[in-house]
Amino acid sequence: MAYKIIASQCTACGACEFECPNTAIAMKGDIYVIDAVKCTQCEGHFDEPQCAAVCPVEGTCVPA
């Protein structure tokens, strides 16, 4: 299952975009979004999804 970003909580800080090993995160309008096709929850790269690990707003990057 892919992760998603809760738009109302996203501060558009950009921390998640640079941590994603699959380049699944991109700016769309004024917030970041996760491409569900590219998102692997960082399996094979990290022990936990990096978007959730680096996001400064807890609960913004969550399983879809």
Helices and strands as residue ranges (DSSP letters): E 3-5, H 15-19, E 25-28, E 31-34, H 50-54, E 61-63
